[in-house]
């Protein structure tokens, strides 16, 4: 029987690349989307993966989306927590509502989805979870403070969860991309882009497909001895 995967934020650049890569590996895949209906429908037509609309900051919608995916897949072997939000704003202008929205969109979603999915993994004593963070949470970069804070939280979540779930043979790892040429990377001003190229060993932004390769590896049995790791896919910063 084919392995299965649930990918959040599948209609975005990285999420779509992950869906495509996992399908190439033969996994049955379900993914979530929130606003980009056309992109989600196009990805479904291209890959055969099922699309499930949900606001992942709302517990009832998470429960529904996961339930729909389970009805189609039967179980979830791999969870890729990719969904996230960003907002370009200087710290002095960030309001409480901005802070709450960024933390919820990047960390509450991580909690709610994982909490809903992991019980099946615990029952089977098997599973792999890959959380998508960001270089922004780990390096001295000119990035929004609330975004960097949220992405730094992904690492703490990954480490603690990996320890707790190790007794059930569930692996939990993270991938932290650097600047990419698609998705959020399109919002980066030319000044910051030039600076990144200058300090990046490969001298360029990455591609979503390069992140997806690492995600797929961490989700696979080939990475059975990798746990509680945060893999930087940043070209060398």
C-alpha positions in Angstrom: 0.0 0.0 0.0 1.3 3.4 -0.9 2.4 5.8 1.8 0.3 8.9 2.4 1.0 12.5 3.1 -0.8 15.6 4.3 0.8 18.9 3.2 -0.4 22.3 4.5 -0.3 25.3 2.3 -0.1 23.3 -0.8 -1.2 26.1 -3.2 1.9 28.2 -2.4 5.2 27.9 -4.2 7.0 25.6 -1.7 3.9 23.6 -0.8 3.1 22.9 -4.4 6.7 21.8 -5.0 6.5 19.5 -2.0 3.2 18.0 -3.3 4.7 17.3 -6.7 7.9 15.8 -5.2 6.0 13.5 -2.9 3.7 12.4 -5.7 6.9 11.5 -7.7 7.9 9.3 -4.9 4.5 7.5 -5.2 2.8 8.9 -2.1 -0.9 9.6 -2.1 -1.2 13.2 -1.1 -3.8 15.6 0.3 -3.1 19.3 0.8 -4.7 22.3 2.2 -5.3 25.7 0.7 -6.9 28.9 2.0 -7.4 31.6 -0.7 -5.7 30.4 -3.9 -8.5 28.3 -5.4 -7.2 28.4 -9.0 -3.7 27.3 -7.9 -5.1 24.5 -5.8 -7.4 23.2 -8.6 -4.5 23.4 -11.1 -2.3 21.4 -8.7 -5.0 18.8 -8.2 -5.4 18.4 -12.0 -1.6 18.1 -12.4 -0.8 15.7 -9.6 -4.0 13.9 -8.6 -3.6 15.1 -5.0 -6.7 16.1 -3.2 -7.3 19.8 -2.1 -9.0 20.8 1.1 -9.8 24.4 1.8 -9.3 25.5 5.4 -8.2 28.4 7.6 -5.7 26.5 9.7 -6.0 29.0 12.6 -9.5 27.7 13.2 -9.6 24.4 15.0 -13.0 23.3 13.6 -11.7 23.8 10.0 -8.5 21.9 10.7 -10.5 19.0 12.1 -12.7 19.0 9.0 -9.8 19.2 6.5 -7.9 16.4 8.3 -11.1 14.3 8.4 -11.7 14.8 4.7 -8.1 13.8 4.0 -8.3 10.7 6.2 -11.5 9.7 4.5 -9.7 9.7 1.2 -6.2 8.4 2.3 -7.2 6.1 5.1 -4.3 7.2 7.2 -1.6 9.9 7.3 2.0 8.6 7.3 3.7 11.9 6.6 2.8 15.4 7.7 4.4 18.4 6.1 3.6 21.6 8.1 4.4 24.1 5.4 1.6 26.7 5.7 2.6 30.2 6.9 2.1 33.9 6.5 4.3 37.0 6.4 3.9 40.7 6.6 6.6 43.3 5.7 6.4 45.9 8.4 9.0 47.7 10.6 8.9 46.9 14.2 7.7 50.4 15.3 4.6 50.1 13.2 3.6 46.5 14.2 0.3 46.6 16.1 -0.9 43.9 18.5 -3.3 42.6 15.9 -0.4 42.2 13.4 1.7 40.3 16.0 -1.2 38.0 16.9 -2.0 37.3 13.2 1.6 36.4 12.4 2.1 34.2 15.5 -1.3 32.4 14.7 -0.6 32.0 11.0 2.8 30.4 11.6 2.6 28.7 15.0 -1.0 28.1 16.0 -1.5 26.4 12.6 1.5 24.2 13.4 0.0 23.2 16.7 -3.6 22.6 15.5 -2.7 20.6 12.5 -0.1 18.4 14.2 -2.3 17.9 17.2 -5.1 16.6 14.9 -2.9 14.4 12.8 -0.4 12.9 15.3 -2.9 10.8 17.2 -3.2 8.4 14.3 0.6 8.2 14.1 0.8 7.5 17.8 -1.7 4.7 17.5 0.3 3.1 14.7 3.7 3.9 16.3 5.0 5.2 13.0 5.2 8.5 11.1 7.3 11.4 9.9 6.7 15.1 10.5 8.5 17.8 8.6 8.1 21.4 9.7 9.0 24.2 7.3 10.6 27.1 9.2 12.8 29.9 7.8 16.4 31.2 7.8 14.8 34.4 9.2 14.4 32.7 12.6 18.1 31.9 12.9 20.3 34.6 11.3 20.9 38.3 11.6 18.8 39.4 8.6 16.7 42.4 7.8 13.3 40.7 8.2 10.1 41.5 10.0 10.5 40.9 13.7 7.2 39.1 14.2 7.9 36.8 11.3 11.4 35.9 12.5 10.0 35.3 16.0 7.3 32.9 14.7 9.8 31.0 12.5 12.2 30.7 15.4 9.4 29.1 17.3 9.2 26.3 14.7 12.6 25.1 15.8 11.5 24.9 19.5 8.3 23.1 18.5 10.3 20.6 16.4 12.9 19.8 19.1 10.4 19.3 21.9 8.0 17.3 19.8 10.8 15.1 18.4 11.8 14.1 22.0 8.2 13.5 23.1 7.2 11.4 20.1 10.4 9.4 19.8 8.9 6.8 22.1 6.3 6.1 19.4 8.9 5.9 16.6 7.7 9.1 15.1 10.4 11.4 13.6 10.1 15.2 13.7 12.5 17.4 11.6 12.5 20.9 10.2 13.7 22.5 7.0 14.6 26.2 7.1 14.8 27.7 3.6 16.8 30.8 2.8 15.7 33.3 0.2 13.8 31.7 -2.6 13.0 33.0 -6.1 9.3 32.5 -5.6 6.6 32.8 -3.0 7.5 35.3 -0.2 10.9 35.8 -1.9 9.1 37.9 -4.6 8.4 40.6 -1.9 12.1 41.1 -1.1 13.4 44.5 -2.1 16.3 44.6 -4.6 18.7 46.0 -1.9 18.1 43.0 0.4 18.2 40.6 -2.6 21.6 42.0 -3.6 22.9 41.7 -0.1 21.8 38.0 0.1 23.5 37.2 -3.1 26.7 38.8 -1.8 26.7 36.7 1.4 25.3 33.5 0.0 28.0 31.0 -1.0 26.1 29.9 -4.1 25.4 33.6 -5.0 21.7 33.2 -5.8 18.3 32.6 -4.3 17.1 29.1 -4.0 14.1 27.4 -5.8 11.1 25.9 -4.2 12.0 22.6 -5.8 15.3 22.5 -4.0 13.5 22.8 -0.7 11.0 20.1 -1.7 13.9 17.7 -2.3 15.0 18.0 1.3 11.5 17.7 2.6 10.9 14.5 0.6 14.1 13.1 1.9 13.3 13.8 5.5 9.9 12.3 5.0 11.3 9.1 3.5 12.6 5.9 5.1 16.0 6.9 3.8 16.2 9.4 6.6 15.3 6.9 9.3 18.3 8.0 11.4 17.5 11.7 11.2 15.5 13.1 14.0 15.1 16.5 15.7 17.2 18.2 13.0 16.8 21.6 11.4 18.2 21.4 7.8 19.1 24.8 6.3 18.5 25.1 2.6 20.0 28.5 2.1 22.8 28.2 -0.3 25.4 28.7 2.5 24.8 31.8 4.7 
